[in-house]
Amino acid sequence: MNLEIIHTDKAPKAIGPYSQGVKAGQFLFISGQIPMDPQTGELIKDDIQAQTKQVLENLQAIVSQAGCTLQDVVKTTIYLKDMNNFSLVNEIYAQYFPVNHPARACIEVSRLPKDVGVEIEAIVYLKG
């Protein structure tokens, strides 16, 4: 199987030894995105909804670079620093996935990279 690395300047550069996304067969695996502005490299430190919006914008940029849309996302995993923010994150998430919601897991973790409040990774089905 051939692997293809997906990269776009419209999402933050990797902050470690990983790729923004990797195409493998009919799937695109997107690394966890954090609320970092790709233009400035600055973290969004506002409320959890502003952080979630930036995370989903970053995710959308990578999906778009691969020639897909968010409607092609089949699975997401959300990592939250505080599960009390679940409903606030859901409000923003629903705006990006209004129909055909992907399968999803949401996990509270003790710490995320750069001490952000939310990180989201995704799996995308690539249309043939």
C-alpha positions as a Markdown table, in Angstrom:
| # | Residue | x | y | z |
|---|---|---|---|---|
| 1 | Met | 0.0 | 0.0 | 0.0 |
| 2 | Asn | 1.3 | 3.4 | -0.9 |
| 3 | Leu | 1.1 | 6.1 | 1.8 |
| 4 | Glu | 0.8 | 9.8 | 0.9 |
| 5 | Ile | 1.6 | 12.6 | 3.4 |
| 6 | Ile | -0.9 | 15.5 | 3.4 |
| 7 | His | 0.3 | 18.9 | 4.4 |
| 8 | Thr | -1.2 | 22.4 | 4.1 |
| 9 | Asp | 0.0 | 25.8 | 5.3 |
| 10 | Lys | -3.6 | 26.5 | 6.2 |
| 11 | Ala | -3.2 | 24.3 | 9.3 |
| 12 | Pro | -0.5 | 24.4 | 12.0 |
| 13 | Lys | 2.8 | 22.8 | 11.3 |
| 14 | Ala | 3.4 | 19.6 | 13.2 |
| 15 | Ile | 5.0 | 20.3 | 16.6 |
| 16 | Gly | 6.7 | 16.9 | 16.7 |
| 17 | Pro | 7.7 | 14.0 | 14.5 |
| 18 | Tyr | 4.3 | 13.4 | 12.9 |
| 19 | Ser | 2.3 | 14.4 | 9.8 |
| 20 | Gln | -0.8 | 16.5 | 9.6 |
| 21 | Gly | -2.4 | 13.7 | 7.7 |
| 22 | Val | -1.6 | 10.4 | 6.0 |
| 23 | Lys | -3.5 | 8.8 | 3.1 |
| 24 | Ala | -3.6 | 5.1 | 3.4 |
| 25 | Gly | -5.7 | 3.2 | 0.9 |
| 26 | Gln | -9.2 | 4.7 | 0.9 |
| 27 | Phe | -8.7 | 6.6 | 4.2 |
| 28 | Leu | -7.1 | 9.7 | 5.4 |
| 29 | Phe | -5.9 | 9.7 | 9.0 |
| 30 | Ile | -5.6 | 13.2 | 10.5 |
| 31 | Ser | -3.4 | 13.9 | 13.5 |
| 32 | Gly | -4.9 | 15.6 | 16.5 |
| 33 | Gln | -5.4 | 19.3 | 15.9 |
| 34 | Ile | -5.1 | 21.9 | 18.7 |
| 35 | Pro | -6.3 | 25.5 | 18.7 |
| 36 | Met | -3.3 | 27.0 | 17.1 |
| 37 | Asp | -3.6 | 29.8 | 14.5 |
| 38 | Pro | -1.7 | 28.5 | 11.5 |
| 39 | Gln | -0.8 | 32.0 | 10.3 |
| 40 | Thr | 0.7 | 33.3 | 13.5 |
| 41 | Gly | 1.6 | 30.1 | 15.4 |
| 42 | Glu | -0.2 | 31.5 | 18.4 |
| 43 | Leu | -2.5 | 29.4 | 20.6 |
| 44 | Ile | -6.2 | 30.4 | 20.9 |
| 45 | Lys | -6.5 | 30.8 | 24.6 |
| 46 | Asp | -10.0 | 32.2 | 24.7 |
| 47 | Asp | -13.0 | 30.2 | 25.9 |
| 48 | Ile | -13.4 | 26.5 | 24.9 |
| 49 | Gln | -15.7 | 27.4 | 22.1 |
| 50 | Ala | -13.2 | 29.6 | 20.4 |
| 51 | Gln | -10.6 | 26.9 | 20.9 |
| 52 | Thr | -13.0 | 24.3 | 19.4 |
| 53 | Lys | -13.7 | 26.5 | 16.4 |
| 54 | Gln | -10.0 | 26.9 | 15.6 |
| 55 | Val | -9.4 | 23.2 | 16.0 |
| 56 | Leu | -12.2 | 22.4 | 13.5 |
| 57 | Glu | -10.9 | 25.1 | 11.1 |
| 58 | Asn | -7.5 | 23.4 | 11.2 |
| 59 | Leu | -9.0 | 20.0 | 10.7 |
| 60 | Gln | -11.1 | 21.3 | 7.8 |
| 61 | Ala | -8.1 | 22.7 | 6.1 |
| 62 | Ile | -6.3 | 19.4 | 6.1 |
| 63 | Val | -9.5 | 17.6 | 4.8 |
| 64 | Ser | -9.8 | 20.1 | 2.1 |
| 65 | Gln | -6.1 | 19.7 | 1.1 |
| 66 | Ala | -6.9 | 16.0 | 0.5 |
| 67 | Gly | -9.8 | 17.0 | -1.8 |
| 68 | Cys | -12.5 | 16.1 | 0.6 |
| 69 | Thr | -15.0 | 17.9 | 2.9 |
| 70 | Leu | -16.0 | 17.4 | 6.5 |
| 71 | Gln | -19.0 | 15.4 | 5.2 |
| 72 | Asp | -16.4 | 12.7 | 4.3 |
| 73 | Val | -15.2 | 12.4 | 8.0 |
| 74 | Val | -16.3 | 9.0 | 9.3 |
| 75 | Lys | -14.8 | 9.1 | 12.8 |
| 76 | Thr | -13.5 | 11.7 | 15.2 |
| 77 | Thr | -11.9 | 11.5 | 18.6 |
| 78 | Ile | -12.2 | 14.5 | 20.9 |
| 79 | Tyr | -9.8 | 15.0 | 23.8 |
| 80 | Leu | -11.0 | 17.4 | 26.5 |
| 81 | Lys | -9.1 | 18.7 | 29.4 |
| 82 | Asp | -12.4 | 19.2 | 31.3 |
| 83 | Met | -15.5 | 17.1 | 30.5 |
| 84 | Asn | -17.6 | 20.0 | 32.0 |
| 85 | Asn | -17.0 | 21.7 | 28.6 |
| 86 | Phe | -18.7 | 18.8 | 26.7 |
| 87 | Ser | -21.9 | 20.7 | 25.8 |
| 88 | Leu | -20.0 | 23.9 | 24.8 |
| 89 | Val | -17.7 | 21.9 | 22.5 |
| 90 | Asn | -20.8 | 20.1 | 21.1 |
| 91 | Glu | -22.4 | 23.4 | 20.1 |
| 92 | Ile | -19.5 | 24.3 | 17.9 |
| 93 | Tyr | -18.9 | 20.7 | 16.7 |
| 94 | Ala | -22.5 | 20.5 | 15.5 |
| 95 | Gln | -22.0 | 23.6 | 13.3 |
| 96 | Tyr | -19.2 | 21.8 | 11.4 |
| 97 | Phe | -21.0 | 18.4 | 11.2 |
| 98 | Pro | -24.7 | 19.4 | 10.8 |
| 99 | Val | -25.8 | 16.2 | 9.1 |
| 100 | Asn | -24.4 | 12.7 | 8.7 |
| 101 | His | -22.6 | 12.9 | 12.0 |
| 102 | Pro | -19.4 | 10.9 | 12.1 |
| 103 | Ala | -18.8 | 8.2 | 14.7 |
| 104 | Arg | -17.1 | 9.7 | 17.7 |
| 105 | Ala | -15.5 | 9.2 | 21.0 |
| 106 | Cys | -14.9 | 12.0 | 23.6 |
| 107 | Ile | -12.3 | 11.4 | 26.3 |
| 108 | Glu | -11.3 | 13.6 | 29.2 |
| 109 | Val | -7.5 | 13.7 | 29.6 |
| 110 | Ser | -5.4 | 15.2 | 32.3 |
| 111 | Arg | -3.2 | 17.2 | 29.9 |
| 112 | Leu | -3.0 | 18.1 | 26.2 |
| 113 | Pro | -0.1 | 19.5 | 24.1 |
| 114 | Lys | 0.7 | 23.1 | 25.1 |
| 115 | Asp | -1.9 | 22.8 | 27.8 |
| 116 | Val | -4.8 | 23.5 | 25.5 |
| 117 | Gly | -8.4 | 22.6 | 26.4 |
| 118 | Val | -9.3 | 20.5 | 23.3 |
| 119 | Glu | -7.7 | 18.4 | 20.6 |
| 120 | Ile | -9.5 | 16.6 | 17.8 |
| 121 | Glu | -8.3 | 13.9 | 15.4 |
| 122 | Ala | -10.2 | 12.4 | 12.5 |
| 123 | Ile | -10.5 | 9.6 | 10.0 |
| 124 | Val | -11.8 | 10.5 | 6.5 |
| 125 | Tyr | -13.2 | 8.2 | 3.8 |
| 126 | Leu | -11.7 | 9.0 | 0.5 |
| 127 | Lys | -14.2 | 8.7 | -2.4 |
| 128 | Gly | -13.0 | 6.5 | -5.2 |
